[in-house]
Amino acid sequence: MGATERPMRRDAARNSEAVLAAARDVISESGVEASMEQIASRAGVGVGTLYRHYPNKQTLVDELVRIILDELISTARAGLEDEHGNGLETFLRAFGRSLARHHGYSAKLFSPGNESHQQQLNALIADLHAQAFAHGRIGAGVEFGDVRALMWALRGIVAVTGQSAPDAWQRHLDLHLAALRIDPVPSTRPAISDEQLQRIADAQKRPQR
């Protein structure tokens, strides 16, 4: 009986991996409107198999979002180990690639229900900002709010350009990273404050009408 169950478990694990890989591709291409039938077909499994793993599409999307956030958190943590202080730049490039890779549903990364992951990620980004400053990788006037604004800008560019210009965000990031290195910062306008950041975060938590 045990010998029979082990191959079944391996098959189930392979099916789960195939479903998640297919879901990433299909939903990135077609957005959250993609059907479960499309995902099952791309994964090479029956629709029944898909529903056994994920009872509805929302459950599947939630799992994809959790995986992506875990990946970003791991990247940020690894960046803090960079002895040259390049962790912030490395993370921002990984963040842009992730948005582009999952542009069909990347907005879900910032939707209500992921607060714990978002808080972890924000704390790590703040640490990366401090690390970059300590190593002289960013100008003395660059504040955490500036980094957050850059991340919002990347989200907007990826959302607008989509598959028509999938690499547009990279030039935008190159230009802004160059600006962040200038000391003093070439602007006398205030950065987004911690209070404003909190109000923005609270607004994003509210359900969209």
Accessible surface in RSA format (square Angstrom, percent):
REM  Atomic radii and reference values for relative SASA: ProtOr
REM  Chains: A
REM  Algorithm: Lee & Richards
REM  Probe-radius: 1.40
REM  Slices: 20
REM RES _ NUM      All-atoms   Total-Side   Main-Chain    Non-polar    All polar
REM                ABS   REL    ABS   REL    ABS   REL    ABS   REL    ABS   REL
RES MET A   1   177.14  91.7 132.17  87.5  44.97 107.1 109.93  93.5  67.21  89.0
RES GLY A   2    35.00  43.2   0.00   N/A  35.00  43.2  25.52  70.0   9.48  21.2
RES ALA A   3    67.19  61.8  57.02  88.0  10.17  23.1  58.22  82.0   8.97  23.8
RES THR A   4    83.44  59.3  76.42  77.5   7.01  16.7  52.19  70.1  31.25  47.2
RES GLU A   5    65.69  37.7  65.10  49.3   0.59   1.4  17.91  34.6  47.79  39.0
RES ARG A   6   123.93  52.0 122.68  62.5   1.26   3.0  39.55  54.1  84.38  51.1
RES PRO A   7    52.79  38.5  52.18  47.6   0.61   2.2  52.77  43.6   0.03   0.2
RES MET A   8   123.36  63.9 117.16  77.5   6.21  14.8 103.10  87.7  20.27  26.8
RES ARG A   9   140.02  58.8 133.25  67.9   6.77  16.1  72.65  99.3  67.37  40.8
RES ARG A  10   131.50  55.2 127.41  64.9   4.09   9.7  60.38  82.5  71.11  43.1
RES ASP A  11    63.67  44.6  62.26  62.0   1.41   3.3  21.04  49.5  42.62  42.5
RES ALA A  12    45.11  41.5  40.91  63.1   4.21   9.6  44.07  62.1   1.04   2.8
RES ALA A  13    52.79  48.5  43.76  67.5   9.03  20.5  51.87  73.1   0.92   2.4
RES ARG A  14   137.02  57.5 131.83  67.2   5.20  12.4  68.41  93.5  68.61  41.6
RES ASN A  15    47.07  32.5  46.89  45.3   0.18   0.4   0.18   0.4  46.89  45.3
RES SER A  16    27.55  23.3  27.55  36.8   0.00   0.0  11.13  23.7  16.43  23.0
RES GLU A  17   118.17  67.8 111.88  84.6   6.30  15.0  44.20  85.5  73.97  60.4
RES ALA A  18    36.76  33.8  25.86  39.9  10.90  24.8  34.71  48.9   2.06   5.4
RES VAL A  19     0.00   0.0   0.00   0.0   0.00   0.0   0.00   0.0   0.00   0.0
RES LEU A  20    31.12  17.3  31.06  22.2   0.06   0.2  31.12  21.9   0.00   0.0
RES ALA A  21    56.10  51.6  49.71  76.7   6.39  14.5  55.34  77.9   0.76   2.0
RES ALA A  22     4.89   4.5   1.85   2.8   3.05   6.9   4.43   6.2   0.47   1.2
RES ALA A  23     0.00   0.0   0.00   0.0   0.00   0.0   0.00   0.0   0.00   0.0
RES ARG A  24    39.80  16.7  39.80  20.3   0.00   0.0   9.01  12.3  30.79  18.7
RES ASP A  25    49.79  34.9  48.00  47.8   1.78   4.2   6.74  15.9  43.04  42.9
RES VAL A  26     3.19   2.1   3.19   2.9   0.00   0.0   3.19   2.8   0.00   0.0
RES ILE A  27     0.00   0.0   0.00   0.0   0.00   0.0   0.00   0.0   0.00   0.0
RES SER A  28     7.27   6.1   6.93   9.3   0.34   0.8   6.93  14.8   0.34   0.5
RES GLU A  29    88.62  50.9  63.28  47.9  25.35  60.3  26.11  50.5  62.51  51.0
RES SER A  30    53.79  45.5  30.15  40.2  23.64  54.5  22.03  46.9  31.76  44.5
RES GLY A  31    10.44  12.9   0.00   N/A  10.44  12.9   8.97  24.6   1.47   3.3
RES VAL A  32    44.55  29.3  41.67  37.7   2.89   7.0  41.67  36.2   2.89   7.8
RES GLU A  33   138.25  79.4 112.99  85.5  25.26  60.1  71.21 137.7  67.04  54.7
RES ALA A  34     1.95   1.8   0.00   0.0   1.95   4.4   1.95   2.7   0.00   0.0
RES SER A  35    40.38  34.1  35.56  47.5   4.82  11.1  35.24  75.0   5.14   7.2
RES MET A  36    10.67   5.5   8.69   5.7   1.98   4.7   8.69   7.4   1.98   2.6
RES GLU A  37    97.22  55.8  93.25  70.5   3.97   9.4  52.16 100.9  45.05  36.8
RES GLN A  38    86.50  48.4  77.40  56.6   9.10  21.7  36.26  77.2  50.24  38.1
RES ILE A  39     0.00   0.0   0.00   0.0   0.00   0.0   0.00   0.0   0.00   0.0
RES ALA A  40     1.72   1.6   1.72   2.7   0.00   0.0   1.72   2.4   0.00   0.0
RES SER A  41    89.24  75.4  63.24  84.4  26.01  59.9  35.04  74.6  54.20  75.9
RES ARG A  42   122.04  51.2  92.18  47.0  29.86  71.1  42.04  57.5  79.99  48.5
RES ALA A  43    17.56  16.1   0.00   0.0  17.56  40.0   3.51   4.9  14.05  37.2
RES GLY A  44    67.71  83.5   0.00   N/A  67.71  83.5  35.48  97.4  32.23  72.2
RES VAL A  45    26.38  17.4   8.11   7.3  18.27  44.0  17.14  14.9   9.24  25.1
RES GLY A  46    44.52  54.9   0.00   N/A  44.52  54.9  35.11  96.4   9.40  21.1
RES VAL A  47    53.27  35.1  48.62  44.0   4.66  11.2  48.62  42.2   4.66  12.6
RES GLY A  48    42.51  52.4   0.00   N/A  42.51  52.4  33.60  92.2   8.91  20.0
RES THR A  49    22.96  16.3  21.72  22.0   1.24   3.0   4.17   5.6  18.80  28.4
RES LEU A  50     0.00   0.0   0.00   0.0   0.00   0.0   0.00   0.0   0.00   0.0
RES TYR A  51    89.64  41.9  81.14  46.2   8.50  22.1  56.18  42.2  33.46  41.2
RES ARG A  52   183.75  77.2 147.54  75.2  36.21  86.2  76.29 104.3 107.47  65.1
RES HIS A  53    58.69  32.1  34.52  24.0  24.17  61.8  18.94  19.5  39.75  46.3
RES TYR A  54    21.89  10.2  21.89  12.5   0.00   0.0  13.81  10.4   8.07  10.0
RES PRO A  55    90.03  65.6  71.79  65.4  18.24  66.3  74.25  61.3  15.78  98.1
RES ASN A  56    70.61  48.7  69.19  66.9   1.42   3.4  30.88  74.3  39.73  38.4
RES LYS A  57    58.83  28.7  55.13  33.8   3.69   8.8  36.47  32.8  22.36  23.8
RES GLN A  58    97.79  54.7  92.97  67.9   4.82  11.5  51.62 109.9  46.17  35.0
RES THR A  59    51.51  36.6  47.20  47.9   4.30  10.2  37.62  50.5  13.89  21.0
RES LEU A  60     0.00   0.0   0.00   0.0   0.00   0.0   0.00   0.0   0.00   0.0
RES VAL A  61     4.62   3.0   4.62   4.2   0.00   0.0   4.62   4.0   0.00   0.0
RES ASP A  62    76.03  53.3  69.44  69.1   6.59  15.6  27.34  64.3  48.69  48.6
RES GLU A  63    44.80  25.7  41.90  31.7   2.90   6.9   8.89  17.2  35.90  29.3
RES LEU A  64     0.01   0.0   0.01   0.0   0.00   0.0   0.01   0.0   0.00   0.0
RES VAL A  65     3.37   2.2   3.37   3.1   0.00   0.0   3.37   2.9   0.00   0.0
RES ARG A  66    98.42  41.3  97.51  49.7   0.90   2.2  46.95  64.2  51.46  31.2
RES ILE A  67    35.38  20.1  34.39  25.6   0.99   2.4  35.33  25.4   0.05   0.1
RES ILE A  68     0.19   0.1   0.19   0.1   0.00   0.0   0.19   0.1   0.00   0.0
RES LEU A  69     1.66   0.9   1.66   1.2   0.00   0.0   1.66   1.2   0.00   0.0
RES ASP A  70    50.05  35.1  47.72  47.5   2.33   5.5  24.77  58.3  25.28  25.2
RES GLU A  71    77.45  44.5  71.91  54.4   5.54  13.2  43.77  84.7  33.67  27.5
RES LEU A  72     5.67   3.2   5.62   4.0   0.05   0.1   5.67   4.0   0.00   0.0
RES ILE A  73     6.68   3.8   6.68   5.0   0.00   0.0   6.68   4.8   0.00   0.0
RES SER A  74    67.46  57.0  60.50  80.7   6.96  16.0  33.11  70.5  34.36  48.1
RES THR A  75    39.04  27.8  32.98  33.4   6.06  14.4  15.91  21.4  23.12  35.0
RES ALA A  76     0.00   0.0   0.00   0.0   0.00   0.0   0.00   0.0   0.00   0.0
RES ARG A  77   126.92  53.3 124.16  63.3   2.76   6.6  43.18  59.0  83.75  50.8
RES ALA A  78    65.86  60.6  50.55  78.0  15.31  34.8  57.29  80.7   8.57  22.7
RES GLY A  79     5.95   7.3   0.00   N/A   5.95   7.3   5.66  15.5   0.29   0.7
RES LEU A  80    56.08  31.2  35.87  25.7  20.21  50.8  35.87  25.2  20.21  54.4
RES GLU A  81   144.61  83.0 118.52  89.7  26.09  62.1  47.99  92.8  96.63  78.9
RES ASP A  82    40.85  28.6  29.36  29.2  11.48  27.1  17.48  41.1  23.37  23.3
RES GLU A  83   138.69  79.6 114.31  86.5  24.38  58.0  50.66  98.0  88.03  71.9
RES HIS A  84   105.01  57.4 101.73  70.7   3.27   8.4  65.91  67.9  39.10  45.5
RES GLY A  85     0.73   0.9   0.00   N/A   0.73   0.9   0.00   0.0   0.73   1.6
RES ASN A  86    50.47  34.8  48.85  47.2   1.62   3.9  13.13  31.6  37.34  36.1
RES GLY A  87     0.29   0.4   0.00   N/A   0.29   0.4   0.22   0.6   0.07   0.2
RES LEU A  88     4.32   2.4   4.32   3.1   0.00   0.0   4.32   3.0   0.00   0.0
RES GLU A  89    50.46  29.0  48.37  36.6   2.10   5.0  14.38  27.8  36.08  29.5
RES THR A  90    66.16  47.1  61.72  62.6   4.44  10.6  47.68  64.0  18.49  27.9
RES PHE A  91     0.37   0.2   0.12   0.1   0.25   0.7   0.19   0.1   0.18   0.5
RES LEU A  92     0.00   0.0   0.00   0.0   0.00   0.0   0.00   0.0   0.00   0.0
RES ARG A  93    65.54  27.5  65.54  33.4   0.00   0.0  30.42  41.6  35.12  21.3
RES ALA A  94    14.89  13.7  11.35  17.5   3.55   8.1  11.94  16.8   2.95   7.8
RES PHE A  95     0.50   0.3   0.50   0.3   0.00   0.0   0.50   0.3   0.00   0.0
RES GLY A  96     0.00   0.0   0.00   N/A   0.00   0.0   0.00   0.0   0.00   0.0
RES ARG A  97   131.18  55.1 127.34  64.9   3.84   9.1  59.78  81.7  71.39  43.3
RES SER A  98    14.69  12.4  10.14  13.5   4.55  10.5  13.54  28.8   1.15   1.6
RES LEU A  99     1.28   0.7   1.28   0.9   0.00   0.0   1.28   0.9   0.00   0.0
RES ALA A 100    26.79  24.6  15.96  24.6  10.83  24.6  17.13  24.1   9.66  25.6
RES ARG A 101   102.32  43.0  90.68  46.2  11.64  27.7  54.47  74.4  47.86  29.0
RES HIS A 102     4.39   2.4   4.39   3.0   0.00   0.0   4.39   4.5   0.00   0.0
RES HIS A 103    50.25  27.5  33.09  23.0  17.17  43.9  23.32  24.0  26.94  31.3
RES GLY A 104    21.99  27.1   0.00   N/A  21.99  27.1   8.12  22.3  13.87  31.1
RES TYR A 105     4.99   2.3   0.00   0.0   4.99  13.0   4.99   3.8   0.00   0.0
RES SER A 106    14.66  12.4  14.48  19.3   0.18   0.4   0.00   0.0  14.65  20.5
RES ALA A 107    72.34  66.5  62.00  95.7  10.34  23.5  65.06  91.6   7.28  19.3
RES LYS A 108    69.16  33.7  68.65  42.1   0.51   1.2  23.71  21.3  45.45  48.4
RES LEU A 109     0.42   0.2   0.35   0.3   0.07   0.2   0.35   0.2   0.07   0.2
RES PHE A 110    30.27  15.1  22.74  14.1   7.53  19.6  23.35  14.2   6.92  19.8
RES SER A 111    33.08  28.0  28.48  38.0   4.60  10.6  25.51  54.3   7.57  10.6
RES PRO A 112    63.54  46.3  44.40  40.5  19.14  69.6  45.80  37.8  17.74 110.3
RES GLY A 113    67.76  83.6   0.00   N/A  67.76  83.6  34.81  95.5  32.95  73.8
RES ASN A 114    28.49  19.6  25.78  24.9   2.71   6.5   2.71   6.5  25.78  24.9
RES GLU A 115    50.62  29.1  49.07  37.1   1.55   3.7  26.60  51.4  24.02  19.6
RES SER A 116    72.07  60.9  64.70  86.3   7.37  17.0  41.95  89.3  30.12  42.2
RES HIS A 117    40.40  22.1  40.40  28.1   0.00   0.0  27.77  28.6  12.63  14.7
RES GLN A 118    32.69  18.3  31.10  22.7   1.59   3.8  19.33  41.1  13.37  10.1
RES GLN A 119   111.57  62.4 104.89  76.7   6.67  15.9  43.16  91.9  68.41  51.9
RES GLN A 120    69.48  38.9  62.33  45.5   7.15  17.0  35.42  75.4  34.06  25.8
RES LEU A 121     8.83   4.9   8.83   6.3   0.00   0.0   8.83   6.2   0.00   0.0
RES ASN A 122    52.31  36.1  51.21  49.5   1.10   2.7  15.47  37.2  36.84  35.6
RES ALA A 123    58.61  53.9  48.74  75.2   9.87  22.5  57.13  80.5   1.48   3.9
RES LEU A 124    21.19  11.8  21.19  15.2   0.00   0.0  21.19  14.9   0.00   0.0
RES ILE A 125     0.22   0.1   0.22   0.2   0.00   0.0   0.22   0.2   0.00   0.0
RES ALA A 126    38.98  35.8  34.54  53.3   4.44  10.1  35.32  49.7   3.66   9.7
RES ASP A 127    71.94  50.4  68.08  67.8   3.86   9.1  10.65  25.1  61.29  61.1
RES LEU A 128     0.00   0.0   0.00   0.0   0.00   0.0   0.00   0.0   0.00   0.0
RES HIS A 129    29.37  16.0  29.37  20.4   0.00   0.0  22.64  23.3   6.73   7.8
RES ALA A 130    56.34  51.8  50.01  77.2   6.32  14.4  53.50  75.3   2.83   7.5
RES GLN A 131    23.63  13.2  16.82  12.3   6.81  16.2  19.63  41.8   4.00   3.0
RES ALA A 132     0.80   0.7   0.80   1.2   0.00   0.0   0.80   1.1   0.00   0.0
RES PHE A 133   104.52  52.3  96.69  59.9   7.82  20.4  96.69  58.6   7.82  22.4
RES ALA A 134    82.01  75.4  42.24  65.2  39.78  90.5  50.05  70.5  31.96  84.7
RES HIS A 135    88.13  48.2  59.60  41.4  28.54  73.0  52.89  54.5  35.24  41.0
RES GLY A 136    61.14  75.4   0.00   N/A  61.14  75.4  29.92  82.1  31.22  69.9
RES ARG A 137   103.97  43.7  99.06  50.5   4.90  11.7  20.27  27.7  83.70  50.7
RES ILE A 138    13.15   7.5   6.65   5.0   6.49  15.7   7.34   5.3   5.81  15.8
RES GLY A 139     1.42   1.7   0.00   N/A   1.42   1.7   1.42   3.9   0.00   0.0
RES ALA A 140    64.88  59.7  41.40  63.9  23.48  53.4  41.70  58.7  23.17  61.4
RES GLY A 141    40.54  50.0   0.00   N/A  40.54  50.0  28.88  79.3  11.66  26.1
RES VAL A 142     6.82   4.5   2.13   1.9   4.69  11.3   2.13   1.8   4.69  12.7
RES GLU A 143    92.40  53.0  91.18  69.0   1.22   2.9  25.91  50.1  66.49  54.3
RES PHE A 144    45.07  22.5  42.15  26.1   2.92   7.6  42.15  25.6   2.92   8.4
RES GLY A 145     2.64   3.3   0.00   N/A   2.64   3.3   0.02   0.0   2.62   5.9
RES ASP A 146    42.49  29.8  35.64  35.5   6.86  16.2  11.86  27.9  30.63  30.6
RES VAL A 147     0.00   0.0   0.00   0.0   0.00   0.0   0.00   0.0   0.00   0.0
RES ARG A 148    27.21  11.4  27.21  13.9   0.00   0.0   0.11   0.2  27.09  16.4
RES ALA A 149    37.27  34.3  32.07  49.5   5.20  11.8  32.65  46.0   4.62  12.2
RES LEU A 150     8.09   4.5   3.87   2.8   4.22  10.6   7.45   5.2   0.64   1.7
RES MET A 151     2.36   1.2   2.36   1.6   0.00   0.0   2.36   2.0   0.00   0.0
RES TRP A 152    57.37  23.0  49.31  23.9   8.06  18.9  49.56  26.4   7.81  12.7
RES ALA A 153    35.96  33.1  22.57  34.8  13.39  30.5  34.42  48.5   1.54   4.1
RES LEU A 154     0.00   0.0   0.00   0.0   0.00   0.0   0.00   0.0   0.00   0.0
RES ARG A 155    56.78  23.8  51.76  26.4   5.02  11.9  15.79  21.6  40.99  24.8
RES GLY A 156    34.26  42.2   0.00   N/A  34.26  42.2  33.97  93.2   0.28   0.6
RES ILE A 157    41.18  23.4  37.24  27.7   3.94   9.5  40.58  29.2   0.60   1.6
RES VAL A 158     6.94   4.6   5.88   5.3   1.06   2.6   6.88   6.0   0.06   0.2
RES ALA A 159    79.43  73.0  46.65  72.0  32.78  74.6  53.98  76.0  25.45  67.4
RES VAL A 160   131.87  86.8 101.77  92.1  30.10  72.5 107.27  93.2  24.60  66.7
RES THR A 161    32.59  23.2  25.64  26.0   6.95  16.6  27.97  37.6   4.61   7.0
RES GLY A 162    15.82  19.5   0.00   N/A  15.82  19.5  11.53  31.6   4.29   9.6
RES GLN A 163   115.27  64.5  92.15  67.3  23.11  55.0  37.88  80.6  77.39  58.7
RES SER A 164   111.69  94.4  71.89  95.9  39.80  91.7  41.41  88.2  70.28  98.5
RES ALA A 165    43.39  39.9  37.60  58.0   5.80  13.2  43.39  61.1   0.00   0.0
RES PRO A 166    69.16  50.4  64.84  59.1   4.32  15.7  66.86  55.2   2.30  14.3
RES ASP A 167    92.17  64.6  86.20  85.8   5.97  14.1  26.01  61.2  66.16  66.0
RES ALA A 168    38.41  35.3  22.07  34.1  16.34  37.2  32.73  46.1   5.68  15.0
RES TRP A 169     8.76   3.5   8.56   4.1   0.19   0.5   6.80   3.6   1.96   3.2
RES GLN A 170    73.26  41.0  73.26  53.5   0.00   0.0  11.85  25.2  61.41  46.6
RES ARG A 171   168.43  70.7 165.54  84.4   2.89   6.9  58.26  79.6 110.17  66.8
RES HIS A 172    41.07  22.4  37.77  26.3   3.30   8.4  24.92  25.7  16.15  18.8
RES LEU A 173     0.00   0.0   0.00   0.0   0.00   0.0   0.00   0.0   0.00   0.0
RES ASP A 174    67.41  47.2  60.57  60.3   6.85  16.2  24.60  57.9  42.82  42.7
RES LEU A 175   103.39  57.6  96.25  68.9   7.14  17.9  97.46  68.4   5.93  16.0
RES HIS A 176    74.74  40.8  73.59  51.1   1.15   2.9  45.88  47.3  28.85  33.6
RES LEU A 177     9.32   5.2   8.84   6.3   0.49   1.2   8.84   6.2   0.49   1.3
RES ALA A 178    49.93  45.9  44.51  68.7   5.41  12.3  45.66  64.3   4.27  11.3
RES ALA A 179    40.29  37.0  36.00  55.6   4.29   9.8  37.98  53.5   2.31   6.1
RES LEU A 180    19.55  10.9  18.95  13.6   0.60   1.5  19.55  13.7   0.00   0.0
RES ARG A 181   119.10  50.0  99.23  50.6  19.87  47.3  48.33  66.1  70.77  42.9
RES ILE A 182    84.48  48.1  78.86  58.7   5.62  13.5  84.48  60.8   0.00   0.0
RES ASP A 183    95.60  67.0  63.30  63.0  32.30  76.4  20.98  49.4  74.63  74.4
RES PRO A 184   110.99  80.9 107.79  98.3   3.20  11.6 108.40  89.5   2.60  16.2
RES VAL A 185    44.61  29.4  32.01  29.0  12.60  30.4  32.01  27.8  12.60  34.2
RES PRO A 186    90.93  66.3  51.89  47.3  39.05 141.9  67.12  55.4  23.81 148.0
RES SER A 187    63.79  53.9  37.24  49.7  26.55  61.2  35.29  75.2  28.50  39.9
RES THR A 188   145.72 103.6 110.28 111.8  35.44  84.5  88.49 118.9  57.23  86.5
RES ARG A 189   201.00  84.4 182.99  93.3  18.01  42.9  57.47  78.5 143.52  87.0
RES PRO A 190   128.43  93.6  97.97  89.3  30.46 110.7 109.08  90.1  19.35 120.3
RES ALA A 191    23.69  21.8   3.99   6.2  19.70  44.8   9.61  13.5  14.08  37.3
RES ILE A 192    48.51  27.6  42.89  32.0   5.62  13.5  44.44  32.0   4.07  11.0
RES SER A 193    48.90  41.3  41.64  55.6   7.26  16.7  44.39  94.5   4.51   6.3
RES ASP A 194   112.93  79.1 102.85 102.4  10.08  23.8  37.97  89.4  74.96  74.8
RES GLU A 195   118.69  68.1 109.18  82.6   9.51  22.6  42.44  82.1  76.26  62.3
RES GLN A 196    75.05  42.0  74.49  54.4   0.56   1.3  13.05  27.8  62.00  47.0
RES LEU A 197    22.36  12.5  18.60  13.3   3.76   9.4  18.85  13.2   3.50   9.4
RES GLN A 198    95.78  53.6  92.93  67.9   2.85   6.8  41.29  87.9  54.48  41.3
RES ARG A 199   132.96  55.8 126.33  64.4   6.63  15.8  66.58  91.0  66.39  40.2
RES ILE A 200    60.98  34.7  58.08  43.3   2.90   7.0  60.95  43.9   0.03   0.1
RES ALA A 201    34.20  31.4  31.36  48.4   2.84   6.5  33.06  46.6   1.14   3.0
RES ASP A 202    56.30  39.4  53.81  53.6   2.49   5.9  19.94  46.9  36.36  36.3
RES ALA A 203    39.13  36.0  32.96  50.9   6.17  14.0  33.68  47.4   5.46  14.5
RES GLN A 204    58.76  32.9  52.37  38.3   6.39  15.2  26.11  55.6  32.65  24.8
RES LYS A 205    80.38  39.2  71.65  44.0   8.73  20.8  43.45  39.1  36.93  39.3
RES ARG A 206   145.06  60.9 142.55  72.7   2.52   6.0  63.29  86.5  81.78  49.6
RES PRO A 207   115.51  84.2  98.74  90.0  16.77  61.0 103.64  85.6  11.88  73.8
RES GLN A 208   156.83  87.7 124.66  91.1  32.17  76.6  62.75 133.6  94.08  71.4
RES ARG A 209   285.56 119.9 206.38 105.2  79.18 188.5 112.66 154.0 172.90 104.8
END  Absolute sums over single chains surface
CHAIN  1 A    11667.4       9669.3       1998.1       6489.9       5177.4
END  Absolute sums over all chains
TOTAL         11667.4       9669.3       1998.1       6489.9       5177.4
